Amino acid sequence: MENIFAHYAIDWLAISLSLYGAYLLGNKLKIGFVVFAISNVFWIILGVFFMSSYGMALGNFAFLLLNVRGYIHWNKVSFATKTDDVE
């Protein structure tokens, strides 16, 4: 059986933060983007330094950028979310 802490538990930390970030965003809390971004950093570290998976690192870098964008744009009102008085 493989050691479940083979990557110094960075993988467990990354997935835990990812799930917690999803939970926070599901509860409409802006801080979820920050938690997700931190998890992306751990996924990038895991991908580059432990697994030599540059695709995983690149994908999580893209997710990191999207999380930063989501955090910045959180309070902006879009026309798609405005509701008109419809009878």
Biopython code that builds the backbone (N, CA, C, O; Angstrom):
import numpy as np
from Bio.PDB.StructureBuilder import StructureBuilder

atoms = [
    (1, "MET", "N", (0.834, -1.175, 0.000)),
    (1, "MET", "CA", (0.000, 0.000, 0.000)),
    (1, "MET", "C", (0.885, 1.247, 0.000)),
    (1, "MET", "O", (1.875, 1.327, 0.728)),
    (2, "GLU", "N", (0.510, 2.198, -0.820)),
    (2, "GLU", "CA", (1.279, 3.435, -0.924)),
    (2, "GLU", "C", (1.068, 4.297, 0.318)),
    (2, "GLU", "O", (-0.016, 4.317, 0.901)),
    (3, "ASN", "N", (2.104, 4.993, 0.703)),
    (3, "ASN", "CA", (2.028, 5.903, 1.842)),
    (3, "ASN", "C", (1.081, 7.055, 1.509)),
    (3, "ASN", "O", (1.267, 7.741, 0.504)),
    (4, "ILE", "N", (0.064, 7.270, 2.352)),
    (4, "ILE", "CA", (-0.915, 8.321, 2.058)),
    (4, "ILE", "C", (-0.338, 9.716, 2.281)),
    (4, "ILE", "O", (-0.956, 10.709, 1.899)),
    (5, "PHE", "N", (0.840, 9.799, 2.894)),
    (5, "PHE", "CA", (1.506, 11.081, 3.090)),
    (5, "PHE", "C", (2.772, 11.179, 2.237)),
    (5, "PHE", "O", (3.741, 11.832, 2.626)),
    (6, "ALA", "N", (2.756, 10.528, 1.079)),
    (6, "ALA", "CA", (3.924, 10.494, 0.202)),
    (6, "ALA", "C", (4.347, 11.883, -0.255)),
    (6, "ALA", "O", (5.523, 12.110, -0.539)),
    (7, "HIS", "N", (3.419, 12.793, -0.327)),
    (7, "HIS", "CA", (3.717, 14.157, -0.789)),
    (7, "HIS", "C", (3.656, 15.141, 0.375)),
    (7, "HIS", "O", (3.270, 16.297, 0.205)),
    (8, "TYR", "N", (4.040, 14.669, 1.553)),
    (8, "TYR", "CA", (4.061, 15.490, 2.769)),
    (8, "TYR", "C", (2.698, 16.095, 3.089)),
    (8, "TYR", "O", (2.613, 17.172, 3.680)),
    (9, "ALA", "N", (1.650, 15.407, 2.702)),
    (9, "ALA", "CA", (0.254, 15.799, 2.954)),
    (9, "ALA", "C", (-0.152, 17.075, 2.227)),
    (9, "ALA", "O", (-1.204, 17.645, 2.518)),
    (10, "ILE", "N", (0.677, 17.532, 1.279)),
    (10, "ILE", "CA", (0.305, 18.715, 0.497)),
    (10, "ILE", "C", (-0.933, 18.423, -0.337)),
    (10, "ILE", "O", (-1.789, 19.293, -0.502)),
    (11, "ASP", "N", (-1.037, 17.211, -0.863)),
    (11, "ASP", "CA", (-2.215, 16.843, -1.652)),
    (11, "ASP", "C", (-3.479, 16.857, -0.793)),
    (11, "ASP", "O", (-4.533, 17.297, -1.251)),
    (12, "TRP", "N", (-3.378, 16.379, 0.446)),
    (12, "TRP", "CA", (-4.532, 16.390, 1.347)),
    (12, "TRP", "C", (-4.926, 17.823, 1.718)),
    (12, "TRP", "O", (-6.110, 18.151, 1.792)),
    (13, "LEU", "N", (-3.941, 18.651, 1.943)),
    (13, "LEU", "CA", (-4.209, 20.054, 2.253)),
    (13, "LEU", "C", (-4.861, 20.756, 1.065)),
    (13, "LEU", "O", (-5.816, 21.515, 1.232)),
    (14, "ALA", "N", (-4.344, 20.498, -0.127)),
    (14, "ALA", "CA", (-4.880, 21.139, -1.332)),
    (14, "ALA", "C", (-6.330, 20.735, -1.584)),
    (14, "ALA", "O", (-7.165, 21.591, -1.877)),
    (15, "ILE", "N", (-6.637, 19.453, -1.476)),
    (15, "ILE", "CA", (-8.013, 19.020, -1.736)),
    (15, "ILE", "C", (-8.944, 19.500, -0.632)),
    (15, "ILE", "O", (-10.097, 19.838, -0.902)),
    (16, "SER", "N", (-8.459, 19.536, 0.611)),
    (16, "SER", "CA", (-9.294, 20.037, 1.708)),
    (16, "SER", "C", (-9.637, 21.508, 1.506)),
    (16, "SER", "O", (-10.780, 21.916, 1.709)),
    (17, "LEU", "N", (-8.652, 22.300, 1.109)),
    (17, "LEU", "CA", (-8.904, 23.716, 0.847)),
    (17, "LEU", "C", (-9.815, 23.907, -0.360)),
    (17, "LEU", "O", (-10.657, 24.805, -0.365)),
    (18, "SER", "N", (-9.654, 23.072, -1.379)),
    (18, "SER", "CA", (-10.527, 23.161, -2.557)),
    (18, "SER", "C", (-11.978, 22.895, -2.181)),
    (18, "SER", "O", (-12.877, 23.625, -2.597)),
    (19, "LEU", "N", (-12.200, 21.863, -1.404)),
    (19, "LEU", "CA", (-13.563, 21.534, -0.981)),
    (19, "LEU", "C", (-14.143, 22.612, -0.072)),
    (19, "LEU", "O", (-15.320, 22.956, -0.184)),
    (20, "TYR", "N", (-13.325, 23.143, 0.822)),
    (20, "TYR", "CA", (-13.793, 24.199, 1.713)),
    (20, "TYR", "C", (-14.097, 25.475, 0.923)),
    (20, "TYR", "O", (-15.070, 26.170, 1.216)),
    (21, "GLY", "N", (-13.265, 25.783, -0.076)),
    (21, "GLY", "CA", (-13.531, 26.940, -0.934)),
    (21, "GLY", "C", (-14.841, 26.792, -1.677)),
    (21, "GLY", "O", (-15.604, 27.751, -1.792)),
    (22, "ALA", "N", (-15.111, 25.594, -2.184)),
    (22, "ALA", "CA", (-16.386, 25.347, -2.868)),
    (22, "ALA", "C", (-17.555, 25.498, -1.902)),
    (22, "ALA", "O", (-18.598, 26.044, -2.261)),
    (23, "TYR", "N", (-17.379, 25.018, -0.685)),
    (23, "TYR", "CA", (-18.421, 25.155, 0.338)),
    (23, "TYR", "C", (-18.706, 26.628, 0.621)),
    (23, "TYR", "O", (-19.864, 27.039, 0.684)),
    (24, "LEU", "N", (-17.652, 27.416, 0.791)),
    (24, "LEU", "CA", (-17.823, 28.840, 1.083)),
    (24, "LEU", "C", (-18.504, 29.573, -0.067)),
    (24, "LEU", "O", (-19.400, 30.387, 0.158)),
    (25, "LEU", "N", (-18.085, 29.291, -1.289)),
    (25, "LEU", "CA", (-18.721, 29.937, -2.438)),
    (25, "LEU", "C", (-20.166, 29.491, -2.579)),
    (25, "LEU", "O", (-21.021, 30.281, -2.977)),
    (26, "GLY", "N", (-20.447, 28.242, -2.258)),
    (26, "GLY", "CA", (-21.823, 27.753, -2.281)),
    (26, "GLY", "C", (-22.708, 28.475, -1.280)),
    (26, "GLY", "O", (-23.921, 28.578, -1.465)),
    (27, "ASN", "N", (-22.086, 28.972, -0.218)),
    (27, "ASN", "CA", (-22.806, 29.766, 0.777)),
    (27, "ASN", "C", (-22.705, 31.264, 0.492)),
    (27, "ASN", "O", (-23.015, 32.092, 1.349)),
    (28, "LYS", "N", (-22.272, 31.599, -0.711)),
    (28, "LYS", "CA", (-22.183, 32.989, -1.182)),
    (28, "LYS", "C", (-21.267, 33.850, -0.325)),
    (28, "LYS", "O", (-21.592, 34.990, 0.006)),
    (29, "LEU", "N", (-20.117, 33.285, 0.029)),
    (29, "LEU", "CA", (-19.116, 34.020, 0.793)),
    (29, "LEU", "C", (-17.900, 34.285, -0.089)),
    (29, "LEU", "O", (-17.302, 33.361, -0.640)),
    (30, "LYS", "N", (-17.552, 35.549, -0.210)),
    (30, "LYS", "CA", (-16.456, 35.980, -1.083)),
    (30, "LYS", "C", (-15.121, 35.347, -0.693)),
    (30, "LYS", "O", (-14.279, 35.110, -1.560)),
    (31, "ILE", "N", (-14.918, 35.074, 0.577)),
    (31, "ILE", "CA", (-13.667, 34.505, 1.067)),
    (31, "ILE", "C", (-13.375, 33.143, 0.425)),
    (31, "ILE", "O", (-12.235, 32.678, 0.447)),
    (32, "GLY", "N", (-14.397, 32.509, -0.140)),
    (32, "GLY", "CA", (-14.200, 31.239, -0.838)),
    (32, "GLY", "C", (-13.202, 31.346, -1.972)),
    (32, "GLY", "O", (-12.464, 30.398, -2.240)),
    (33, "PHE", "N", (-13.169, 32.500, -2.649)),
    (33, "PHE", "CA", (-12.193, 32.700, -3.723)),
    (33, "PHE", "C", (-10.769, 32.697, -3.172)),
    (33, "PHE", "O", (-9.854, 32.172, -3.807)),
    (34, "VAL", "N", (-10.586, 33.280, -1.998)),
    (34, "VAL", "CA", (-9.261, 33.319, -1.376)),
    (34, "VAL", "C", (-8.818, 31.910, -0.990)),
    (34, "VAL", "O", (-7.676, 31.522, -1.237)),
    (35, "VAL", "N", (-9.721, 31.154, -0.387)),
    (35, "VAL", "CA", (-9.403, 29.778, 0.010)),
    (35, "VAL", "C", (-9.076, 28.937, -1.221)),
    (35, "VAL", "O", (-8.125, 28.155, -1.211)),
    (36, "PHE", "N", (-9.869, 29.100, -2.282)),
    (36, "PHE", "CA", (-9.598, 28.386, -3.525)),
    (36, "PHE", "C", (-8.239, 28.775, -4.098)),
    (36, "PHE", "O", (-7.495, 27.912, -4.565)),
    (37, "ALA", "N", (-7.910, 30.064, -4.068)),
    (37, "ALA", "CA", (-6.627, 30.530, -4.603)),
    (37, "ALA", "C", (-5.460, 29.921, -3.825)),
    (37, "ALA", "O", (-4.448, 29.543, -4.415)),
    (38, "ILE", "N", (-5.602, 29.829, -2.514)),
    (38, "ILE", "CA", (-4.556, 29.199, -1.702)),
    (38, "ILE", "C", (-4.417, 27.728, -2.072)),
    (38, "ILE", "O", (-3.305, 27.207, -2.155)),
    (39, "SER", "N", (-5.546, 27.060, -2.293)),
    (39, "SER", "CA", (-5.478, 25.649, -2.699)),
    (39, "SER", "C", (-4.801, 25.518, -4.058)),
    (39, "SER", "O", (-4.064, 24.560, -4.292)),
    (40, "ASN", "N", (-5.044, 26.473, -4.958)),
    (40, "ASN", "CA", (-4.392, 26.436, -6.266)),
    (40, "ASN", "C", (-2.876, 26.533, -6.138)),
    (40, "ASN", "O", (-2.147, 25.871, -6.876)),
    (41, "VAL", "N", (-2.402, 27.350, -5.210)),
    (41, "VAL", "CA", (-0.957, 27.459, -4.983)),
    (41, "VAL", "C", (-0.395, 26.116, -4.531)),
    (41, "VAL", "O", (0.665, 25.700, -4.999)),
    (42, "PHE", "N", (-1.091, 25.436, -3.630)),
    (42, "PHE", "CA", (-0.627, 24.119, -3.185)),
    (42, "PHE", "C", (-0.662, 23.099, -4.320)),
    (42, "PHE", "O", (0.237, 22.264, -4.422)),
    (43, "TRP", "N", (-1.695, 23.153, -5.182)),
    (43, "TRP", "CA", (-1.757, 22.245, -6.324)),
    (43, "TRP", "C", (-0.603, 22.512, -7.289)),
    (43, "TRP", "O", (-0.033, 21.575, -7.848)),
    (44, "ILE", "N", (-0.258, 23.780, -7.485)),
    (44, "ILE", "CA", (0.862, 24.128, -8.367)),
    (44, "ILE", "C", (2.169, 23.586, -7.791)),
    (44, "ILE", "O", (2.967, 22.993, -8.517)),
    (45, "ILE", "N", (2.390, 23.785, -6.505)),
    (45, "ILE", "CA", (3.593, 23.258, -5.847)),
    (45, "ILE", "C", (3.651, 21.746, -5.985)),
    (45, "ILE", "O", (4.697, 21.185, -6.311)),
    (46, "LEU", "N", (2.537, 21.095, -5.738)),
    (46, "LEU", "CA", (2.480, 19.637, -5.850)),
    (46, "LEU", "C", (2.783, 19.189, -7.276)),
    (46, "LEU", "O", (3.553, 18.252, -7.491)),
    (47, "GLY", "N", (2.172, 19.865, -8.247)),
    (47, "GLY", "CA", (2.366, 19.485, -9.641)),
    (47, "GLY", "C", (3.786, 19.668, -10.128)),
    (47, "GLY", "O", (4.314, 18.809, -10.834)),
    (48, "VAL", "N", (4.414, 20.774, -9.764)),
    (48, "VAL", "CA", (5.757, 21.072, -10.267)),
    (48, "VAL", "C", (6.836, 20.309, -9.504)),
    (48, "VAL", "O", (7.681, 19.656, -10.116)),
    (49, "PHE", "N", (6.816, 20.384, -8.196)),
    (49, "PHE", "CA", (7.934, 19.875, -7.407)),
    (49, "PHE", "C", (7.829, 18.405, -7.015)),
    (49, "PHE", "O", (8.852, 17.762, -6.781)),
    (50, "PHE", "N", (6.633, 17.866, -6.941)),
    (50, "PHE", "CA", (6.494, 16.489, -6.479)),
    (50, "PHE", "C", (6.083, 15.516, -7.574)),
    (50, "PHE", "O", (6.488, 14.354, -7.555)),
    (51, "MET", "N", (5.284, 15.977, -8.525)),
    (51, "MET", "CA", (4.742, 15.058, -9.524)),
    (51, "MET", "C", (5.255, 15.327, -10.932)),
    (51, "MET", "O", (4.980, 14.543, -11.841)),
    (52, "SER", "N", (5.986, 16.404, -11.135)),
    (52, "SER", "CA", (6.451, 16.814, -12.468)),
    (52, "SER", "C", (5.301, 16.852, -13.462)),
    (52, "SER", "O", (5.457, 16.466, -14.620)),
    (53, "SER", "N", (4.158, 17.313, -13.008)),
    (53, "SER", "CA", (2.964, 17.423, -13.851)),
    (53, "SER", "C", (2.727, 18.895, -14.159)),
    (53, "SER", "O", (2.017, 19.596, -13.438)),
    (54, "TYR", "N", (3.340, 19.342, -15.247)),
    (54, "TYR", "CA", (3.246, 20.753, -15.600)),
    (54, "TYR", "C", (1.860, 21.110, -16.110)),
    (54, "TYR", "O", (1.447, 22.266, -16.018)),
    (55, "GLY", "N", (1.144, 20.141, -16.642)),
    (55, "GLY", "CA", (-0.239, 20.376, -17.056)),
    (55, "GLY", "C", (-1.123, 20.684, -15.860)),
    (55, "GLY", "O", (-1.958, 21.588, -15.908)),
    (56, "MET", "N", (-0.937, 19.934, -14.794)),
    (56, "MET", "CA", (-1.697, 20.183, -13.569)),
    (56, "MET", "C", (-1.348, 21.558, -13.003)),
    (56, "MET", "O", (-2.226, 22.290, -12.548)),
    (57, "ALA", "N", (-0.074, 21.899, -13.035)),
    (57, "ALA", "CA", (0.357, 23.202, -12.530)),
    (57, "ALA", "C", (-0.207, 24.328, -13.385)),
    (57, "ALA", "O", (-0.678, 25.334, -12.855)),
    (58, "LEU", "N", (-0.161, 24.168, -14.688)),
    (58, "LEU", "CA", (-0.682, 25.200, -15.588)),
    (58, "LEU", "C", (-2.191, 25.355, -15.422)),
    (58, "LEU", "O", (-2.700, 26.475, -15.383)),
    (59, "GLY", "N", (-2.900, 24.247, -15.327)),
    (59, "GLY", "CA", (-4.347, 24.305, -15.124)),
    (59, "GLY", "C", (-4.708, 25.006, -13.829)),
    (59, "GLY", "O", (-5.648, 25.800, -13.791)),
    (60, "ASN", "N", (-3.971, 24.720, -12.772)),
    (60, "ASN", "CA", (-4.256, 25.367, -11.492)),
    (60, "ASN", "C", (-3.821, 26.821, -11.474)),
    (60, "ASN", "O", (-4.377, 27.623, -10.724)),
    (61, "PHE", "N", (-2.832, 27.173, -12.291)),
    (61, "PHE", "CA", (-2.490, 28.588, -12.430)),
    (61, "PHE", "C", (-3.643, 29.336, -13.096)),
    (61, "PHE", "O", (-3.965, 30.460, -12.711)),
    (62, "ALA", "N", (-4.263, 28.706, -14.098)),
    (62, "ALA", "CA", (-5.434, 29.314, -14.746)),
    (62, "ALA", "C", (-6.578, 29.458, -13.742)),
    (62, "ALA", "O", (-7.244, 30.492, -13.707)),
    (63, "PHE", "N", (-6.807, 28.430, -12.930)),
    (63, "PHE", "CA", (-7.836, 28.519, -11.887)),
    (63, "PHE", "C", (-7.501, 29.610, -10.871)),
    (63, "PHE", "O", (-8.393, 30.301, -10.380)),
    (64, "LEU", "N", (-6.229, 29.761, -10.560)),
    (64, "LEU", "CA", (-5.801, 30.814, -9.640)),
    (64, "LEU", "C", (-6.176, 32.186, -10.190)),
    (64, "LEU", "O", (-6.697, 33.034, -9.466)),
    (65, "LEU", "N", (-5.906, 32.396, -11.480)),
    (65, "LEU", "CA", (-6.270, 33.668, -12.110)),
    (65, "LEU", "C", (-7.781, 33.881, -12.090)),
    (65, "LEU", "O", (-8.247, 34.994, -11.844)),
    (66, "LEU", "N", (-8.545, 32.828, -12.346)),
    (66, "LEU", "CA", (-10.004, 32.944, -12.308)),
    (66, "LEU", "C", (-10.509, 33.254, -10.894)),
    (66, "LEU", "O", (-11.476, 33.998, -10.729)),
    (67, "ASN", "N", (-9.866, 32.693, -9.895)),
    (67, "ASN", "CA", (-10.261, 32.986, -8.515)),
    (67, "ASN", "C", (-9.942, 34.426, -8.135)),
    (67, "ASN", "O", (-10.720, 35.068, -7.430)),
    (68, "VAL", "N", (-8.808, 34.935, -8.595)),
    (68, "VAL", "CA", (-8.479, 36.342, -8.355)),
    (68, "VAL", "C", (-9.496, 37.228, -9.051)),
    (68, "VAL", "O", (-9.966, 38.210, -8.475)),
    (69, "ARG", "N", (-9.838, 36.887, -10.286)),
    (69, "ARG", "CA", (-10.837, 37.652, -11.034)),
    (69, "ARG", "C", (-12.193, 37.612, -10.329)),
    (69, "ARG", "O", (-12.860, 38.640, -10.212)),
    (70, "GLY", "N", (-12.602, 36.438, -9.862)),
    (70, "GLY", "CA", (-13.870, 36.305, -9.149)),
    (70, "GLY", "C", (-13.908, 37.148, -7.891)),
    (70, "GLY", "O", (-14.931, 37.752, -7.569)),
    (71, "TYR", "N", (-12.789, 37.187, -7.181)),
    (71, "TYR", "CA", (-12.717, 37.992, -5.966)),
    (71, "TYR", "C", (-12.855, 39.476, -6.294)),
    (71, "TYR", "O", (-13.576, 40.205, -5.611)),
    (72, "ILE", "N", (-12.161, 39.919, -7.341)),
    (72, "ILE", "CA", (-12.197, 41.332, -7.725)),
    (72, "ILE", "C", (-13.581, 41.740, -8.202)),
    (72, "ILE", "O", (-14.062, 42.822, -7.866)),
    (73, "HIS", "N", (-14.218, 40.889, -8.976)),
    (73, "HIS", "CA", (-15.505, 41.225, -9.588)),
    (73, "HIS", "C", (-16.707, 40.827, -8.735)),
    (73, "HIS", "O", (-17.839, 40.939, -9.206)),
    (74, "TRP", "N", (-16.513, 40.374, -7.520)),
    (74, "TRP", "CA", (-17.591, 39.851, -6.679)),
    (74, "TRP", "C", (-18.739, 40.836, -6.507)),
    (74, "TRP", "O", (-19.901, 40.450, -6.627)),
    (75, "ASN", "N", (-18.442, 42.078, -6.233)),
    (75, "ASN", "CA", (-19.484, 43.056, -5.920)),
    (75, "ASN", "C", (-20.011, 43.816, -7.127)),
    (75, "ASN", "O", (-20.918, 44.635, -6.982)),
    (76, "LYS", "N", (-19.474, 43.568, -8.298)),
    (76, "LYS", "CA", (-19.946, 44.263, -9.487)),
    (76, "LYS", "C", (-21.284, 43.684, -9.921)),
    (76, "LYS", "O", (-21.472, 42.468, -9.939)),
    (77, "VAL", "N", (-22.202, 44.561, -10.268)),
    (77, "VAL", "CA", (-23.533, 44.137, -10.706)),
    (77, "VAL", "C", (-23.506, 43.997, -12.219)),
    (77, "VAL", "O", (-23.062, 44.902, -12.926)),
    (78, "SER", "N", (-23.977, 42.869, -12.709)),
    (78, "SER", "CA", (-24.048, 42.679, -14.158)),
    (78, "SER", "C", (-25.491, 42.824, -14.612)),
    (78, "SER", "O", (-26.428, 42.663, -13.830)),
    (79, "PHE", "N", (-25.646, 43.127, -15.873)),
    (79, "PHE", "CA", (-26.988, 43.281, -16.419)),
    (79, "PHE", "C", (-27.750, 41.958, -16.392)),
    (79, "PHE", "O", (-28.979, 41.956, -16.314)),
    (80, "ALA", "N", (-27.049, 40.854, -16.454)),
    (80, "ALA", "CA", (-27.700, 39.545, -16.463)),
    (80, "ALA", "C", (-28.331, 39.220, -15.109)),
    (80, "ALA", "O", (-29.280, 38.439, -15.045)),
    (81, "THR", "N", (-27.820, 39.804, -14.036)),
    (81, "THR", "CA", (-28.360, 39.484, -12.714)),
    (81, "THR", "C", (-29.403, 40.486, -12.241)),
    (81, "THR", "O", (-30.079, 40.248, -11.240)),
    (82, "LYS", "N", (-29.540, 41.594, -12.942)),
    (82, "LYS", "CA", (-30.563, 42.565, -12.557)),
    (82, "LYS", "C", (-31.937, 41.997, -12.869)),
    (82, "LYS", "O", (-32.134, 41.346, -13.895)),
    (83, "THR", "N", (-32.867, 42.244, -11.992)),
    (83, "THR", "CA", (-34.234, 41.787, -12.230)),
    (83, "THR", "C", (-35.129, 42.995, -12.409)),
    (83, "THR", "O", (-35.062, 43.954, -11.640)),
    (84, "ASP", "N", (-35.943, 42.940, -13.401)),
    (84, "ASP", "CA", (-36.910, 44.000, -13.659)),
    (84, "ASP", "C", (-38.245, 43.588, -13.064)),
    (84, "ASP", "O", (-38.488, 42.407, -12.814)),
    (85, "ASP", "N", (-39.088, 44.548, -12.844)),
    (85, "ASP", "CA", (-40.427, 44.234, -12.352)),
    (85, "ASP", "C", (-41.221, 43.579, -13.468)),
    (85, "ASP", "O", (-41.690, 44.248, -14.389)),
    (86, "VAL", "N", (-41.364, 42.286, -13.379)),
    (86, "VAL", "CA", (-42.096, 41.524, -14.389)),
    (86, "VAL", "C", (-43.402, 41.074, -13.765)),
    (86, "VAL", "O", (-43.425, 40.488, -12.683)),
    (87, "GLU", "N", (-44.480, 41.357, -14.460)),
    (87, "GLU", "CA", (-45.785, 40.958, -13.919)),
    (87, "GLU", "C", (-46.405, 39.882, -14.749)),
    (87, "GLU", "O", (-47.505, 39.423, -14.443)),
]
sb = StructureBuilder()
sb.init_structure("model")
sb.init_model(0)
sb.init_chain("A")
sb.init_seg("    ")
for serial, (resi, resn, name, xyz) in enumerate(atoms, 1):
    if name == "N":
        sb.init_residue(resn, " ", resi, " ")
    sb.init_atom(name, np.array(xyz, "f"), 0.0, 1.0, " ", f" {name:<3s}", serial, name[0])
structure = sb.get_structure()
